[in-house]
Amino acid sequence: MDETEFWELVDTTREAAEGDPEDQADLLVERLVQLDPDAVLDFARHFESRYNRAYQWDVWGAAWVLLHGAGDDVFDFFRCWLIGQGREVFEGAVHDPDSLADLLEDFDDEVDGDGEELGYAADEAYEQLTGTVAPDLGIAPAPPEPEGTPVDFENEAVLAQRYPRLWGRFRA
């Protein structure tokens, strides 16, 4: 599975789920079990590498603004959700997290931002196909600390300055 096929699966399942991350995860499992186990592992590698790539202080700060706070687990689930939003939103967020203000049509912090189940879709599909747990993917793990400059999440003035568009649209 190449990168284009990966994003196509993400996009088609998101659209079919009408943006609901739990439904998207279910649909993703349904689509993945139609593939061979190696293709599922390829999907998992694509997902995991993007998940690790989004482990950045700036992305965490954007999640904090959008979700009105985001601890470790919440940020993990946010990164899964971000991948589930598709290539344009994901790449935009990784390169300029404040651009999420323009890339997200709407955002409901009660529903959006939590893609925990998306993070397990490939593992679930692999287990259904093979009856075994997925092997190590052979990709480098995320660094122990997020990339970039730490953000003072508790200082609203800092957040408003660092994420002016997000702050203006979702917090002001």
N, C-alpha and C positions, 0 to 999 in steps of 0.2 A: 504494500500500500504506500503510495507516494503522498506528498503533502497536499496535492490537489484533491485526491480521493479522501484524505482525512477531513479537510475542511468541507467537502461536499457532504459527507456523512453528518458532520456537526450542523451544517446549515439546513439540510433537509429534515433532520429530526427536530430541530428548533422550530422550524416553520410548521411542521405537522403538529407539534405540541403547543402551538400558538404561544410560544415563549415560556411555558410552564416548565421549570427545570426538572421537576420530578417526572413529569410525563415525558420530557425529552430523554431522560436517562432510561426510562422503560423502553422507549422506541429505539434508542441506541442499542440496547441489549438485543432487542428483536432483530435489528439489522445486522449486528455483529455476529450473531449465532448462525447467520446464513453464509458466513465466510469460513475459510479454513482457519485453524488455530494460529498459523504463522501470520496471517493477515490481521488477526485480532491482536497479536503481540506487536505487530507494526503500529497499529492504531494506538496501543498503550504507550509505545515509545514516543510517538508524536505528542500524545497528550502529556505525558510526564515531562518531556523536554520543555514544553511550553509552560507547564505548571512551575517548573524550576526557574524558567526565564522571567516569570512574573514575580519572583521573590525579590522585590525591590521596595525600599523604603517609600519611594514616591507613589508606587501603586498601593501600598498599604495605607498611605495617607489619603489617597482618593477613596479607598474603601471606607476609611474612618469617617470621612465627610458624608459619603452617600448613606452609610448605615448608622450614623450617629454613634459611632464607636465600633471598634473591631479588634477583639483579642486575637490570640494566635489561631485558635480553631476557626473563628469567624473569617479571618483572613485566608486561611487554607481553603475554606468553602467558597469564598469570594473568587479566588483564583480559578477554581473549577468552573464557577458560573461565568467568569470572564471568557474562558475558552469556549464555553457553550454559546456565547453571543456571536461567535464567528470571527473570521480572520480580520475583517476591517476594524471591528470594535477591539479585538484583542491587540492587534498590532498598534492601533492608535493609542490604547491605554499604556502599552509597554514603552512606547516612544515619547508620549506626552500625556500622562495620566489626567491632567486637567481637561484634555480634549474629550473626555467622557461626557462632559456637559453638552457637547455638540453631537456626539455619536449615539447617545441613548435617546430614543424618542421619548420615552417616559421611564420612570423608575419608581417602584413602590417598595419601600424598604421592608414591608411585611412579606412580600413574595419574592422580589428580586434580590440578587446578591448572594444567594445560598445555593450552590451547585454541588453540595456534598455527594449526592447520588451519582452525579456525572463522573466523579472521580473513581467510582467503583464499577462503572459500566463494563469496561474491558475485562476486569478481573472476573466479574460475574459471567460474562459471555464465555470466557475461556474455560471457566469451571463447568459450565453447562455443556460445552463441546467436548471436553476431555475427561471430566470427572476428577481433575487434579487442579491444584493451585497453580497459578501462573508462575513461571520461573523468573529469576532475576532478569531484568530487562537489559542489563549491560550498559546502562548510561550513567553518566556521572551524577551523583546526588546533588541536591541543592547545597549551596554554601551554608555554613552554620549560622550566619547572620545575613539579613537581606543586603542586597547590593545597594550602593549609593550612600547618601548622607542621611543619618537618622532624622526623623521628624518628631517634634514635640507635639504629640497628639492631644495633650491636655490644654494646649495654648490655642484658643480659638483665633486670636489675632494672627498667629503664625500660619494656621491652616487657611484662613481667609486670604492671606497674602500669597501663600504658596499655590493655592488652588482657587484663583479668583473667579473663574467661570463656574466651577462646580459649587463653590460657596454661594455665589450669587444666584444660581438656579435652584439649588436644593436646600440651602440653609438660611438664606437671607429672608 
